[in-house]
Amino acid sequence: MNYQWLIDRVDDQIVNHPGKIILLFLLATVVFVSGLGAIETEAGQQQFIEDLPSFQALEDVQSDFGTSFSGTSTTSTTLVQDSQNALSKPALLRMLRTQEQIMESDPLRVTATASPARTVATTLDPDATTLEAQVLAVERATPGQIDRAIRRAADRNPTFTARVSDDFNVNTASASATEASVTHRAGPGIGGGGGPGGAADFPPDREERIRTITSTTAPDIRVLGDPPDTITSTLVLVLPAALLFIAFFLVVAYRDLVDLLLGFVAIVMTIVWTFGFLGLTGIPFAVLLVAVPPLLIAIGIDFGIHAINRYREERVAGKDITDAMMLTTDQVSIAFFIVMGTSAIGFLSNVVSAFPPTRDFGITAAAGILFTFLIFGIFLPAAKVYIDRLRERYPIPTFSQTPLGSESSPLGRVLNVGAVIADRAPVLFVGIVLLATVGGGVYASGVGTGFSPDDFLPAEETPEYLQVLPEPFRPPAEFEYVKLENFRDENFEQEGQVLMLVTGPMERDTSLERLHRAGQDPPPTFEREGRDAEAESLITVIRAQAERDPEFRRLVARNDQNDNGIPDDNLPRIYDALRDSSASDRVEQFLSEDRRSTLIIYTVDGDEPNDAITADARHVATGFRATAQPTGNAVIFDEALGLVFETVIQSMILTVVGATLFLIVVYWVLEGSPLLGVANMVPIALTIVALVASMRALDISFNAINGTILAIAIGLGIDYSVHIVHRFVDEYAERDIYTALHRTVVGTGGALTGSMLTTVSGVGVLALALNPAIGVFGLLIALSVLYAYLASMFVLPSVLVLWARLTAHGGERVRESTIPESGPSSDHPVAGE
């Protein structure tokens, strides 16, 4: 295939019309800038689970069963009272008075409050239905009466014990902490999203208002607000640190102010184009996309260093601006295209993910790498030509135009190690590496998977070294939400729920009896009430209404053939009577309007693993004659966990197969040797094994965020091996194999070293991210780049020797010469590609 004509046309535009190219790219930048204002942000883990069947079942529950689960008309705030004895008379009064003031605050739009203090008060005086009356009831009671009321409440009311800490002592009637809840209604035009990871936020300042109240009435009461959104604070912290590292290494690489500014301008354009693409396409900015800017910066810096250094190499050799740039773009544009193609394949492999943010990440990163290729492959060379021609006419300062890297430097001698090994014992070395890789692969197979809300939360306290930063870079010293959540996990028995959505004709006579039988003899993770699972359903609503309403009780009795309190005849009449009664609101929570589905809320042990709860929930679901779909946090997160590893494997297979086929075709077209594409993938295989083995050694599990890391490692790692292989092929066309390897690893290796250091430091600063998942993600990317660099520099040369021996490229030229200790002489310094 003749592709040179296309490169020649691009070269012609770069060297003969650089001003037009610069103007065209600036106009495109203006278009992308228009999309920046349309970017929307998504936080929390709900974005990862919204497409799962169990989550969609939860949405069906929210839409079909009234407002209790919808999260759009009410929301709640949790209060935690931490005291020496939170059930003492003074502590109970502080909680009641706090709830009373909260209830009286009109802006908070409170519809209900609940707490152990209210339960104790109503136990003391059943007629005390208001907070004012409950305060009086506790005030008038003696400590002994309060203790007896606490014991009665614990014996009769399961919700009471669920709201007191695990150290509750029924004999002394004491506990170190209690929980209370405040329910708010939405105001006009205000709404929120509920569900796992979601945070309804109405009224918007409810936490601050409640904290103001508790600070005066009860300092021992803390407010659990919404989970912290660490995206903005992470960007504010990470991006400046990344730019500092990047600026330092760019100064070392370019050693020229104008070239440094050109590199920065190209990087900024790349980021603007990518973020503008988000706004123009409507892709929301989620936590995973925090990693995109450092990735593009890393690849852009690599492209920039290679382009500028290769151009400088030709200038040092005596070429004029036009010839030097045409030779440069002839060589680097092919390498850039290969890197762009393989990286895009790696990123796009994430579109098979079950998680929407992961799919968005793949699309955004692939678009970003395309923009990087265009900006650094066309705009940067055109700008360099334009500036250098201005330098010939005007006194623009020039500090250094020498290429990076030389044969005699200490770095050059270190980089030459891979070529020396390839000269002396390539077969032995590759065999040793292969054995080590197999062993590492066996070890890596033990890596775990995980999906937890904790993956998205920062630590309770930020590290002290971050607190010395000035505003606005200094993060909060602590996160009260995380601190309080950890306190609740440690001190309260975690009671969970499984929601069972049952679809079927609920007016059939046997429907309610079947619901009842399905909950008998429940599995271990389900809480029990005698033989039956502890649950709320249509049955509990019917029984509760029958206790309160004699007329309804008689209606149930007439239609209950086995006298168990569950009607099994004339169900439409039963439902009509319920809807006309005071229990109408409760009916809407458990029976759909068309009476073709119902909801059952089972109570489960929240301390049990999600997989055990889910397995038991699915077992219970099989007991229904109708279709039953379990949902709830435990089921949703377990389903997500099951998809994490599947996503990892699918994206890795797609990337490896796609990138390998792409490289085979490219090298077949360019060099007539498809095996070069296979050789190109060897360092990538080593990188994947080393990376996953490191994850196991560091106790890092695959999750919804870092599940993309293998595809990214392949996409980034190919960058290094492509530059080595492409430079080697050019050198080998004119020299013996060992001289070609030496010039490749010293010349291109110098540029790759600068790129690796910049990338590892620039991306590695993600480890500073307040979001732990992003911090781990940055660490893994940095490790993948380091491993890819080491494999390309020190293993790939031996692989290329074996390639030469296995193909017609071998012949006598393979044995023609060996590398002298000081390296071969050359007419000009060896430089980056």
N, C-alpha and C positions, 0 to 999 in steps of 0.2 A: 504493500500500500504506500503510495506516495503522499506523505503528510508534510513534506518540507515546504510546499507552496504556501500552506496556511501559515507556517511559522515565518516564512519570508514576508508575507503580507503584514503580519503583526509587527515584525522587525522594522519594516519600512515605515509604518505609522509611528512607531516609537521614536526612531531616530530622525525622521524627516518632518513629522508633525507633532512634536511633543506638546506644544501649547494646546492644540485641539483636544488631545487626549486628557490633559489636565482639566480643561474646561468641562469636558463631557463627564468626567468622574465627579467633579464638584457639583454639577447640576444633579447628578444621580444622588449625591449626598443630601442635597436640599430636599429631594423627594422623600428619602428615607427619614430625614429629620421630621417631616410632617407626621410620620407614624409614631413618633416617640410619645406624643401626648395622648395617644389612644391605648397605651399599655395598661392592662388591668393586672392586679396581683391576686394570687390565691395562696392561702397559707393553711397549715394543718394537714392531717393525713387523709381527710375526706376526699381530696382530689385523687388519691391513689385507689380508692375503693368504690367510687361512684358507679363504675360499670359492672361490678360483680353481681351475680344473680342474687346473693344474699342481701346485698345493699339495695338492690332494686325491689326486693321483697319488703325491706324496711320502708322504702318510699311508698309502696302499695299500702302498707299499714298506716303510714302517715296520711295518705290521701283518703283512705276508705273508712277510718275509724275515729272520726271526730277530731278534736283539737288537742287531745292529750298528748299525742306523739308527733304532732305536725311540726312543732318548733316554730310556727309562723305566727301564732297568736299569743303564746305565753313563753316565758323563759324563767329560769330560776337562778338564784344566787345562794351559794352554800356558806354558812357561818360555822366556824369551828371554835369552840370555847375550850381553852387549855388552862386548867387551874389545878391547885393542889387537890381539891375535890369539887369537880364540876357539878355534883349533885347536892352540894350543901345548900342550905337555905339562902345565904347571900348570893351564891353563884346562880341559883335558879331565878332569883329576883332580877339579877343583872340581865340574864337572857330574856326574861319576859318583858322587862322595861325597854330593852333594846328593840325587841320585836314590835312593841307597842309604838315606839317612836317611828320605826321604819314604816309601820302600817299607816301612820298618820301623815307621812310625807307624800303629798299629792304627786310631785314629779316622779316618784318611784312607781306609781301605778300598781300598788301591791293588791293582789287578789286573795292571797292566802299565805299563812306562815305555819310552820310545823317545827316542833322541837320536843325533846324529852321533858323540858320544863313545862310545856303545855300539857303533856300527857300526865305528869305528876299532879298538876293543878286540877285537871278534870277528874282525876282519881280521888283527890281530896274533896272536890265539890262537883258532882256530875252536872249541876246546873250552871257552872261557870263556863259559858260558851264564848265569852269575849275576853280579850287580853286584859282589859281593866278588871274584870271579875276574877280572872285567874291570878292576877297580882294580889288582889285582896285575899284570895283563898290561901295562897302561900304565906302571905304576911301574918295571917291569923293562926296558921298551923304551928304547932310546936315541932322542934327537931325530931322528936320521937314519932309524931304523926306523919311527918314527911318521910322518914325512913320506912314506915309501914306502907305508905302509899307507893314508894319506889319499888318495894318488894312485890306489891300487888300488880303494879304496872308491868314489871318484868315477867310475872307469871302469866298475865292475861294478854299482853300486847306484844306480839313478835317484833313490831316495828320499833318498840322502845329499845329493846336490846340491840337492834341493828344500828341505832343512833348513838350508842355509848361505846366507849373505848373497850379494847379487849381485856383491860385490867379491872373491869367492873366486878365488884364483890357484892353479891346479893345479901350476904350476912351483915356487912357494915354499911350497905347502901351507899357505896362510894365508887367513883370512877374519875380518872384524871382528865378526861376530855369527853365532850359531847358534840354532836352535829345538829345543826338546824337548817331549815330551808326557807327561802322567801320566793314566792311566785309572783312574777310581774306580767302584766298584759301589755300588748303592743299598742302604741298610739297610732293616730292617723298617719298613713304614709310611712310607717316604720315597720320593718320586718327583719327577719334573720333566718339563717339556715341552721337547722338542727342536725342531729345525727352524729355519728362518731367523728370526732375531730372538728366538727362544725362549732360555731359559736354564735348563737343568737345574741344580738347586742342592742337591746331596747329595754328601758331607756338607755341612751348611750353612756351616761355618766353614773350609772347606778352604783358601781363599785366605789367611786370616790365619795358619793353622797352617803353610802352606808358606812364607809370608813370614818367619815366625819362624825356620824352618830356614835359609832362604837368607841371612838377616841375619848368621848366625854362620859358615856354611860357605862362602858365595860371594856377597859383596856385589854382584858384577857380574851376577848372575842376577835378573831381574825376573819377576814373576808376572802373567800376563794373566787378570784375573778376569772377572766378568760385566759387561755394559754397564751404565752408571749409570742409575738410574731418577730422572729429573729432575722428575717430576710434583710430588712433595711439596715439594721445594726451590723449585720454580717458584711454587707456590701460596703458600708461606711468604714468598717475596720479593715477588711481584707484588701479592697482595691488599692487604697493608698500604699499599703505595705507591699503589695505586688508591684506597683509602679516604682517604688523605691529600689527594690531588688533589680527590677528590669532596667531601670535607668543606669544603675551601677554597671551592670554587665554590658549594656549597650555602649556606654562610654568606653569600656575596655575594648569592645569589639570594633567600634567605628573609629574612635579616637579623632573625631572631627565633628564640630558643632553642627554644621549644616547637614551632614549625613545623619547625625543623631536626631535632629529635628524632622528630617524626612521620614525616618523610621517611626517616630512618635506620631506624626501626622497620619501615616498609613495605618498604624494601629488604631488610632482614634476613629478613622474612617471605617475600619472593619467593625468596630464595636457599634458605631452609629448605624451602619447598614443593617447589622444583625438585630439590634434592638428595634430599629424602625420596621424591620420585617415582622417582628412580633406584633407591633401595633397595627400594621397594614393588613395582616392576615388574621388578626383577632386571637392569636395564641396568648393565653394568660401567662404572666411571669410567676412561676412557681419556684419552690425552694431548689429543685434540681437544676434550674437554669442559672443559678448562681455560679455553677462551674463552667458555663459556656465562655464568658469573657476571658478567664485565665487560659482556657484551652486555645482559643483563637489567638490570644496574645502570644502564647507559646509557639504555635505554628507560624504565626506571622513573623515573629522574631527570627525563627529559623530560616524562613524564606528570605527575609531581608538581609541577614548576615551572609547567606550564600550568594545572593544576587550582587550585593555590594563588593564582597571579597573577590568574586570571580571577575567582576568588572575591573577591580583594582589590579588583579593579577595581569590582565591583558594590558592595562595602561602602563604598568611597570615594565612590561616587555616591549614597550615602544609603540603600541597601537594608538591611533587617534580616537576621539570620543565615539565617532560613528562605528568604526570597525570594532572597537572594544565592546561596545554595547551589543552589536549584532552577534558577535561571537558568544557573548555572555547569555543573551536570551536564547540563542540557538541551543545552548546546552542546558541551562537551568529550567527553561520552560517545560521541557519534556519531563524532567525530574519533578517539577512542581505539579504537572498534570497527573503523573503517576501517584504522587502523594495525595493529591486532591481526590482522585478517583477511589483509591483504596480507603482513605479516611472516610469519605462520604458513604461508602458501602458499610463500613463499620458503624457509623452513626445511624444510618438508615435501617440497619438491622433491628434497631429498637422499635420500629413501627409495629412489630409483631407482639409487643408487650401487652399484657392485660391491663397495664396501668396507664391512664391518659397522660400524666406528666412525663412518663418515660417516653411515650410516643412523641409528645411535643418536644422533648429534649432531642430526640433523634432527628426530627425534621429541622429544628432550629440549628443544631450543630452542623448538619449537612449543608444547610443554606449558608451558614457562617464560613465553612471551609471553602465553599464556592466563591464567596465574596473575598476571602483571603487570597485565593488563587488569582482572581482578577486584579485586586488592588496591588498585591506584591509582584505579580507577574507582568502587569502592563503599566499601571499608574506609577509605581515606584521607579522602574527603569526610565519612563518618560520624564518624570520629575528630575531624576538624576542627570539625564542628558541636558535638560533645560537649564538646570542650575550650573552644570559644568561649563556650558557655553556662555552663560552669564559671567562665570569666573574668568573666562578668557578676555572679556571686554571690560569688566569692572573689578575693583579691588576687594572682592569678597574674601574674607579670611579663610585660609586653608591650613589646617593643623597637621593632618596626616592622611595620605592616600595610599599607604603601603598595605598590602594584604595581611590578614591574620594568619600566623603560623609560619614556621620555618623548620628546616631539617635539623639544624644544629641546636635548637632550643631544648631545654629540659622537657617541655611538653611534647616536642617532636619525638624525643627518644622514648618517652613512655608510650606514646601512641603507636610507635613502630613495633611494639611487643607482639601484637597480633600477626604482623607480617613475618616476623622472625619465627614464630611458632609454625606458621603456615609453610615456611621454607624448610624447617628441620623435621617436624613430626606431625604433619596434618592428620594422618589417619589415626594415630594414637590419641592425639588430642581430641578429635571428634568422637572417638570411641569412649573416652573418659567422660566427656560432656554428655554423651548419650546415656551412659549408665547413671550418671548423677541426675539426669532429667527423669529417667524412669523411676528412680528412688524418690525424687521429689514429687513426681506425679502420684505415687502410691500414698505418700504422706498427705498431699494436698486433697486427696479424695475424702478426707475426714473433715473438711471444712463444713461449717454449719450454715443454717439459714434462720432468719428471724424476721418478725414484723411486729413491732410493738409501738404504742403511742410514745414510749420513752425515747424512741429513735428520733423524735422530732422536738424534744425538749432540751433546753440547755441545762448545765449544771446549776445547783442551787446558788453557788457563789462563783463569780468570774475570777480568774487567776489574778493574783496581786500585781503581776507585771503589767497587766492591761490597765490597772487603775492609775498608773503613773502617766498615762496618755492624756493629752489635753482634750478639751471639748472641741469639736463634737465627736471625736474618735473614741473617747472613753465610754465603755459600755456600763450598764448598771452594775453596781457592786454585787447585788443579789437579785434573784427572781423570786418574789414572794409566792407566786403561783406554784412554782416547782417545789419550794420549801414546804408549803402547806400540803401539796399532794403527797410528798414523801412522808410527811408526818401522818397523814391519813392512812397511807399504805402500812405504816409501821404500827399504828395504834388502833385501827378499826378493822373488824372482820369485814372483808370485802364481799358483799352480797351482790351477785349478778343476776341478770335476767336473760332468758331465752324467749323470744317472741315466736310463737307458732302460728303461721298464717294458714288456715285450713279453708280450702275452697271446695264447695259442694252445696247441694240444696239443703239449707238449714231449716226449712219448714217440714221436712220429712219427719215422721214420728220418732224414728230411732236416732235422730241426729245428736241430741244432747246426751243420750245414754252412751253413744259411741265416744263422744268427747270425754265423758267421765271415765269409761273403761280404758282409754288410751293413757290416762294419767295414773293408773293403778300400778303398784309395784315399780316405782320409778328407778332408773339406774343411779349409780353411786353419787354422781355430781349434782343430782337434783335434790333440793331440800324436800323433806317429807312432813306430812301431817297425818300420822298414823300410816295406813297403807297407801295413801294417795300422795301424789306430788303436790307440793305447796304451789298454788296457782291462783290467778285471777282470770275469770272468764264469764261468759253468759250465765253459767251455772251459779257462780258466787253472787252475781247480781240478782238472780232469781231468788236464791235462798235469803239474801239480805233483805230484799223487798218483802218476802213472805213473812219475815220476822216482824217487820214494822207495820205491815198493812194486813189486817185480818181478812178483808174481802179478797185481796190477791192471794192470801194463803189458802183460802177455801177454793179459789179457782185452780191453783196448783194441785191441791189434794184431789179434786175431781178428775184431773187429767194425769195422775201419777199412779200407774197400775201396780208398781212394786213398792210403793211407800218409802222411797229413798230420798224424797225431796226434789227429784228431778222429773219434770213432766215428760211424758212419752206419748202424748196424744194432744191433738188440737193445738199444735205449736203456734200457728198464725194468730190464734186468739190470745195466747200467752204473750206473744211479742207486742200485739196491739195494746194490751193492758199495761205492759211495761212502758211503752212509749207515752201513754196517757198519764203515767204516774210521776212521782217525784224522782224516780230513777231513770227518767228519759235520757239525761245526759250520760249516765253510765252505760246505757244500752248502746249509744252511738259509739262508745269506745270499743265495743266487742262484737257488734253485728253491723255488717254493711247495709247500705240503704236498700239494695236489691235482695237482701237476705240470702245471698249465694256465697258468702264467705264470713268467717268469724276469726277472732283473735283470741289466743290463749297466752297469758304471760306466766311462764314458769320461773320460780325462784331457784337459782343455782348457787353453788359455792364459788364465789368470785376468786378465791385463792387457788382454785384448781387450774391446771393448764388449759389454754383455749382448745387444744386438740382433743383433750378428754371431754370437755363440755360439748364440743361440736359432735363428737362421735356418739355421745349419749343422746344429744338432741335429735340426731338423725335416726337413732334407734327408736326413740319415742315416736318420731314422725311415721315410722312404718306401721305403727299401731292404729293409724287412722284409715278408715275405708276410703275416705276422700283424699284428694291431693293435699299434702301438708308440706310447707316450706319453712324450716327453722331460720330465724335471723336474730339479729342482736349483735352487740360488739364482739363477743367471743367468737361467734360463727363467722362474722365478716372478716375479722382479722386472721382467723385460721384459714379461711378460703384464700385470703391474700397471701398468706405465708406459703400455701401450697403452690401458688402461681409464681412466687419469686424464683425458685430454682428452675422451674420450667422456662421462665423468661430468660434466665441466665444462659441456659443450655441452648435454647432456640436462637438467641441473638449471637452467641458465640459460633454456632454451626453455620449460620447464615453468613457471618462475617468471614470466617475462615474459608468457607467454600467460595463465597463471592469474591473475596480479595485474591485468593489463589487463582481462580479462573481469570480474573481481570489481569493479574500480573502475567500469567502464562500467555494470554492473548497479546498483551502489550509487548512483551519481550519477543514473542514470535514475530510480530509485525515489525518491531524496531530492529531486532538483532538476529532474527532467524533462529532463536534458541529458546524454546518454551521452558527448558529446564532451569533457566535463570530465574523464572518466576517462582519455581519451587525452592531454589536456593534462597531467594529473597524472603521466603516465609520461615526459614529455619530459626532466625533470631526471634521471630514472633512466637513460635511454639515454645521456645525456651523462656520467653518473657511471661507467657501465660502460666506455665507451670510454676515458675519462681514466684509470681505474684500470688497465686492461690495458696501455695505453700506458706508464704509470708502471712497471708490472712489467717491461716490456721495457727501459726506460731504466735501471732499477735492477738489471738482470740477475737478475730473480727468475722462476723457472719455476713453472708449475703442478705441484703434486704431490698426494699423497693427502690431505694436511692442508689446504693452502690451496685445493684444488680446490672447496671450498664457498664461496669468497670472493664469487663473483658473485651467488649466491643471497642471501648475507648482505648484500651491498651493496645489492641491490634491496630486501630486507626493511627495512634500516635507513634507506635513502635515501627510501623512500616516507613514512616518518615525517615528514620535513621538508616534502615537497611536499604531503602531505595537510593538514597544519596551515595552510599558506599558502592552498591552494584552499578549504578549508572556511571559514576566516575571511573570505576574500575574498567568497565567495558570500553570507555573512551580511551583510557590509557593503554589497555591491552591491545587495542587495534594498532598501536605504533611501537610497543615495547614488549620485552619478555614479561612473563607473568609476575615474577617476584619484584621487578622494578615497578611494574604497574601497581602491584599491591602496596609497595612502599609509598609511592607517590599518592596513592589514594588515602591510606590511613593517616599519613602525616598531613596532607593537604586538606582534603575534605574532613578528616578527623579533627583538625583544628577548629573549623567552623562548627562541626557537630558538638565539640566540647563546649564551645561558647553557648551554643543553643541549648545543650543539656543543662548546663549550670543555670542559665536564665530560666528555663522551663521548670526545673526542680524547685528553684527558689520562688519563682513567680506563682506556680501552682501550689507549691508546698505551703504557702502562707494560708491556704484554705484551712490548714490545721488550726489556725487561730479562730476559726468560725465559732460563734456561740452555739450554733446548731451542731450537736455532736455528729449527726449523720453527714453533714457537709464537711466537718473536720476530718472524719475518717475518709471521706471521698477524696479530699485533697491529698491526704497521705498516700492513698493507693495510687492516684494518678502520678504523683512524684516518684513512687517506687517503680511503677510500670515504665516511666520514661528512663529512669536510671538503669533498669534491667535491659531495656531495649538498646540503650546506648552501649552498655558493656558487651552484650551479645553481638551487636553489629561490629564493634571495634575489635573484639578479641576472638570471637568464634567464627564470624562470617568469612574472614580471610582464608581460613583452613577449608571451609565449605566451598569457597570459590576455586581453590586449588583442586579439590576433588571433582568439582564440575568440569574443570579444564581437562582433567585426566579421563573423565567418562565420556567426553564429547569429542567431536572432530577438532575442537579448538585446542586440543592438547598438543600432540605432535612433538617436534623437537623444541618448539619455543618454550615448552614447560621446563625443559632441562637445560635451557640455553645458558642461564647464568643464575647466580645466587646473590643475595643482598650483601654487599660489603658492610663491614661494621659501621662505617661512617655514613652509609647510604649512598646512592648514586648521585653523581654530580648533575647539575642542571643549569640551564642558562639563566633562569630566574627563580625566585623563591617559589616553593610549593605553596599553593593557597587553596582556600576552600572552593568548592565547586561553584 
